[in-house]
Amino acid sequence: MKLSTFMQIPDTFDPDDRRRRQILNIILSFFTAAAVFSMIATFSYGDPFLEVVHDPVASQILLSGLFALFVFPLLFVLNRWKRAGSLAGWLFILTIIVVITISDTPRELSGRGLIVWTLPILAGGIVLPAQAAFAVALLVSLVNSYILIFILHLSPNPYPMAIYFSLATLTWLGMSIANNAIRTARNEAQKNAAILNGVADGVVVLNEDDQVVLANPVALSLMGNRLAELSSNHRVQQELRGRVLAFEWSEVQGVGRVAIVRDISRQVEVERAKDAILGVVSHEMRTPLTAIIGFAELIAMRSDHAVEMAGRIQASAQRLIHMVNDLLEHAQAQAGVLKIQKEAVSLQSLMQVVKNTMSGLAVEKCLSLKTCIDPDLPETVIGDGGRLQQVLVNLIGNAIKFTEQGEVCVSFEKGEGEWSIVVRDTGIGIPGERLPDIFEPFRRGSDYATRRHQGAGLGLSIVKTLVTLMDGKVEVESTVGKGTVFTVTLPLEKGKEG
């Protein structure tokens, strides 16, 4: 049996009683060891046993030690009995009084030995309820008075009694404060534990050395023996034992870090299924839409009457295929399969291709499409030409869509170790409260404009994804009724000239 287990007390209904009995067990162990030491010290001088027995002082010490060695282990066993309550504590106090009485002569006890009587008073306040210190002080005073009056035939001395009761008062006051503080701390801990155990999410607390010091049952059930990995792993998401866990970290001053653990397996499964469906639907829709466009082109070549109808078919099909392309790009982005190529890109050619592609839309709305390239920019940069064109088409298309009059300006500008794509328009603008979520998927222009603006709301989300993959950033500034400015900033890597 381990020493810690041997010293433990069975659970009782009163936690204060259990704590006092644990302290008593420690004191009993200490006193038993002290009794053994005193007996060894008595024979340490090498005197024969009979001489030790016949010596009054040595015999008293020997008798006290034997008495303690007999009584204290019995009290230790009694104290571990669940129903013993304070019985072992009271017997311990009485034992101390008896040991003190037989260890010295009556005259020594009534003289310099008076200080020894404070020991049971202090012990009584610790191993018994705090108010028991007064009862022990009264018992010590009675024993002292008996020795003085009936053995030494002297008058009782009131001064030691006053000191005993003063000491009992101080002991009671100190232990009452300590007990109240312990109860308050225990109640607070129980309340916090109840709250922690009642939280639906897992909660893990790490100290400043990144060691796990606390985890609620939910966290234990989610992570099990992998809990210790949190100290060396600050992931936001992790797959563990067939589950997908999300972690939210926060710093707590004076404590360390707290991680909130959530099981998001179901959400991830739904997202993956949705993305898979988007991918399948996009592929399935693209084929018939391409056929429709081809047929419309054939119809347009047959007669003048069919040209108008074919034009409408082509416009509708183009709008649908653009939406399908956006859905497919979004599905690929969510699946993490979008790739960025590193190649030399001519900025002049890129701008010209985009202008040729988008000028038709601008002319239809009677808008001016202006382009500008900073002369300080190199002729070629390292990047993905196809993806840069996609970013420009989305941003310019968005600007034309939400601009009724005025112009759309596109410029390439040079910065310190970077270059920017800036798209400005004089359109309806975006309300300030909408700006934080403008790059979220499925946020359509009609959320803050009118229903006549078509689209699935994926263009800006795709722009954000592509720019992030190119190690860049995209920002937006807008004023309602005056226009919007989108700025894409990318690392400047010069391509080889010529």
N, C-alpha and C positions, 0 to 999 in steps of 0.2 A: 504493500500500500504506500502510495506517495505521501510525503509529509504534508503537502498542501491539502490532499484529500482527508488525511487523518485529522487535520486541524479544523476542517469545515464542520458547520452546524447544520442539522436538517432544517429545511424550510419551515418557518412558523408563520402564523397569521400576522404577527406584529414584527415588522422589519426592525424597529428599534430594539426589541428584545433580542432578535437574532444578532444584531450588531454587538450588543453588550455581552452576549454569551461568547461570541467570537473573540472579543477582547479578553474575556475571562480565561478562555482556553490558552491564549498567549501568555497571560500573567501566570497561570498555573504551571505552564511549562517552564517559565523562567524561574519561578520560586522552587520548583522541584530540582532544577539544575543547581540553584543556589544552596539548597539543603545538602545535596551531594557534595558540593564544593566545600561547605563548612565542615562536614564530617571528615573529608580527606585532609583538610587543613588541621583538624584537631589531632590527627595521628601523624602529621608530617614531620614532627620533631623527633620521632623515633622512640617516644616513651612507651613503656610496656602498657598493655591494655588496662591492667589493674590500677596502675598509677593514674591513668587518664580518668578512670571511673571514680576513683577516690578524690580527684581534684574537683572542688565545688564548681568552679567556672567551666572547666572542660566538660564535666558531667552534664551541666545545664545545656551547653551547646550541643552535646551529643544527644541528649534527650529531645531537644527542640528539633534537631535534624531528623531523628527517627520518627518523631510525631508527624513532621511535614512530609517525609517520604511515604508514610502510611496514608495520610489523609488526602494530600493533594491529588494523587492519581485517582483515588476514589471520586473526588469532586470532578475531576476531568471527565470520567466516565458518566457521572450523573448529569453533568452539564450537556452532554450530547444526547440525552434522553429528550424526546420532543416535548413531553408533558412536564418537564422539570420546572419550566418558568424561571423565576428568580430564586428558587430554592438553593441551587448550587452557589449563587452569589452570596446569599446570606450566610450559608455555612462557611464559605471562604472567609468572610469578614470575621465570623466567630473564631475560626481557626487562627487567623492572624492575631486576634486578641489573646487567645490561649497561648500561642507561641511566644508572644511578647511577655506575657505574665510569667512563663516558666523559664524564660531565657536569662532573666536578670533577677537580682535580689530585690525585695520590696523597697529597700531604701534607695537603691539605684533607680528604680522605676519612679519613685516620688521626687527624685532630684533631677540630675542631668538627663535621665531617661524619659522625662516628660515629652520631649520632642518626638520620641518614637511613636507616641500615641496618635500623632497626626497621620501616620501611614494608613490605618484602617479607615479614617475619615475620607481621605483622598480616594482610596480604592473604592469605598462605598459609593461615592458620587460617579465613579466611572463604570463599575460593573453592575450597579443597581440603578433604578430610576433616580433622577437628580435629587429629589426631595428626601431620599433615604439617607443623605449625608447628615441630616439633623438627628435621625434616629441613631445613627452610628455615633455621633458626637455625644448624645445622651448616654448611650451604653458605655462609651469610654469614660465619661465623667463619673458614672456610677462605680465602675471598676476602680478608678483612681481613688474615689472617696472611700470605698471599702478598704483598700490597702492602707490608706492614711488613718482611718478611724479604728478599724478592728484589728489590724496587724501591727501598725506602727504606733497606735494610740496617740495620734496627732490630730490637730484641728484640720478640717478640710480647707483647701486652698482655692479660693474662687477665681484667681487669675488664670490658671491653666484652663479652667472650664470656659471662661470668657473667650480665651484664645481658640478653644476647640469649636465653639459655636460660631465665632467669627470666620474661622476657616471653613466650617460647614456652609455658611452663608455664601462665601466667595465661591466655593465649589459648586453649590447649587446654581448660583447665578451664571458662572462660566459654562457649566454643562447645559443649562437651559438654553443659553444663547447658541451654543454649538449644536444642540439637538434640533432647535428650530431651523438653523441654517441647513442642517443635513436634510431635514424633512422638506424644506422649501426646494432644495436642489433635487431631491428625489422626486418630488411631485412634478417639478419642471421637466426632469428627464423622462418621467413616465408619460407626461403630456406630449413631449416631443416624439417619444417612441411611438405613441399611439397615432400621432399625425403622420409620422414617417411610414409606419406599417400600413396606414390606410390610403396612402397615395397609390394611384393606379400605375404610375410609372416607376421605373427603378431609380433609386437615388444612391449614389456612391460618393463618399467623402474621402478625399485624399489630403494628407497633411502637406506641409511645405517641403518635405523630402520626397513627395510623390509616393507615399506609402498609403495603402487603403486602410483607413481607420474605422470606417462605418459603411454598412451596406444594408438596405432594407430587404425584406424577403423577396420582393419582386425582382430586384437586381440579382440576388443570389439564384433565383430560379431561371433567369434569362441567361446569365453568364456562367454560373457554376464555378468550377475550378479555374476558369479563364479570367477570373476577376482581377488577379494580380497583374495581368497584362496591361491594364489601364495605366499603370505607373510608368510604363515605357512606350505607350502608344496613345497618341492624342487624336485618334481618328474621329471623323464626323460620322462615318458610316462603316459598318463591318458585317460581313456574313459569318455567322457562328452557329454551329450545330443545326444547320438547316433553316436558320432564321436570319432576317436582315435587321440589324439593330442600328438605330440612329442615336448619336450622342450630342448633347448640348452642354457645353462647358461654361463655367462661370467662376470667377475668382472671388474668394471670400477673405477679406483682410483678417489676419490673425488665425485663420484656420487652414487655408490652403486652397484647394480647388474642389468644386462640386460638379459631378457629371449626372445629368438626367438621361436615363436610358429608356428608349421606347422601342417596342417591337413594331416595325413598319413593314413586315413581310407581306401583309395583305395589300397595302397601298402599292408596294413595289410590284407585286404580282399583277395588280390591276393596270398599273402604268405600262408594264411590259406588254400585257395583252392588248392594251389600247394602241400602243406604238406598232405592234405587229399587225393589228387590223388596219391601221392607217397605211402601213407599207403595202399590204396586200391590195387594199382598195385603190391606192394610188396607181399601182402597176396595172390592175385590172381596168381602170378607167382610162388610162393613157392610150391603150391600143385602139379602142373604138373611137376615141376623140380624134386621134391622128387620122383614122379612116374617114371620119366626118369632114375634116378639113380638106382632105384630098378630093373627096367627092364634090365638095362645094367649089373647089377650084375648077374641076371638070365642068360643072354646071355653068360657071361664070363664062367659060369659053364658048358655049353653044349659042346663046342668044342675048340680045340686049335686055329683054324682059327678065331674064334669069339672073342678070348681074346683081341687081339690088338684093334679091333674095339670097343669092350665094354670099354676098357681102355680109348680110346679117348672120347667116350660118357660120361664116368664118369668124366673125367678131365674137359670137357667143361661144364657139368652140375654143377660140384662143383664150378667152377669159376663164373657161373651165380648165383648160390644160395648164394655165398659169396657176390656178388654185391647186390642181393636182400636184404640180411640181413643188409648190410650197409645202403641201402635206407630206410629200415624199422626203423633202429636205428635213422637215421637222422630225419625222420618224427616224431618219438616219442620224440626226443630231442626238436624239434621245437614246438611240442604241449605241452611240459612241463610235460610229463607223465613218464619219466624215473625215476626209484626209485633206491636208494642205500640201501642195507641191511647192518646191523651191526652184524658181526659174527666173531668167531675165525677162522683165516686162517693160515694154516701151510705153511710157506714160502718154506720149503724143498719140500713139495708135490706140491705146486704151480709151482715151478721151474721145477720139474720133468715132470709134465703134459704138460707144455708149450714146454719143450725140446722134448718130445715124439711126440707132435703134429707138430712141425716145423722142426724137423731134416730131414724128408723126402725131404722137399723143398731144404734144404741146400745141401743134398747129390746130388740131381739132378743137381745142379749148381757147384758141386765140391767145396763147401765152408765149412769151419770149423765153427761149432756152439759151442762156448765156454760159460760156465755158471760159476758163482761164487757168493757165499753168504758170506757176512761179518760175521765172527764168533761172533762179539759183538752184533749182532741182536738177539732178542729173538726167540724162536722156532715158536711162533705164535703171530700174530698181529690181532687187530680188524679191520675188513674191509669187503668188498664185494668180495668174492673169484671169483665169476663169472665175475664181471666187471673188476677185476684186470687181470684175464686171458684174457679177451677181449682186454684190453689195451696192454698187452704183445704181443698177437698174431698180432695185427695191427702194432705195432712198429717193431717187428722182421720180419714180412712178408714184410713190407716196406723196411727194411734194406736188406733182401735177394734179393728182386726184383731189387734194384738199385746197387747191388754189383756183379761184374763180376768175381773177383778173390780176394783171401785173406780170411778174416774171419769176423764173426759177433759175438760180445761178449755181453753177458747179465749178469749184476751183480746187486745184492741187497746190498746197502751200508747204514751204520748207520750215522746219524748226531745228532745234538743237538735237542732233542725232536721231531725228524723227521727221516724218512728213505726214501731212493731214489731207483728208478729203472733206471738203466743206460743202454742204448742200443747203442753200438758203432759198426760202420762198416767201411770197407775200400773201400767204393763204389765211385761213380762218384761225390758225393758232390752236394751241392745246392748253386747257385750263391747268393751273398749277397743281391742283390736287390729283390730276391724272398723270403727271410726269413720272412719279416713282414707279408706276407699273406699266409704262408705255412699251417696255421691251418684253413683257410677259406674253406667252403664246395665247392666241385667240382673243386678243384685245383689239377689236375692230375699231376702225375710224368712226363708225356710227355710234360708238359709246359716248363720243363727245361732239359729234357733228350731226348729220342727218342720215336717214335710211337710204338715200340715193347713192351713197358711197359704198361700192361693192368691195368684197374681199373677205377672206377667212380670218384676218388678223394675225397672220403668221410672218409677214414680211419683216417687221422690225425684230421679231424674235430670232429669225434666221440671220439677220444682219449681226445681231449681238453675238450669236454663237460663232459665226465665221470670223468676226473681228477678234474674239477671244482666242480662237484657235490660231490666229496669226499674231498672237502676243500683243495685241493692240487694245484700244479702249474706244468706246463710242459714248458721246455726250450729246445732250439736247438742251436747247434754250428756246423758249417760246413765249409769245405774248398774244393773248386772244385778240383777234381782229387785225393784227399787224404781221404775223408770220412766225415761222419756225426755222431754227438753224440746227442741223445735225453735223457734228464734227467727229470724224473717225481718225484717230491718231495711231500711226503704225511705225515700227522701227525702220529707220532708213539704212538699207543695205544697198550700196551701189552695185549695179551690174557692170559687166565688162563692156567697154565702149567698142563700137564698130563691129 
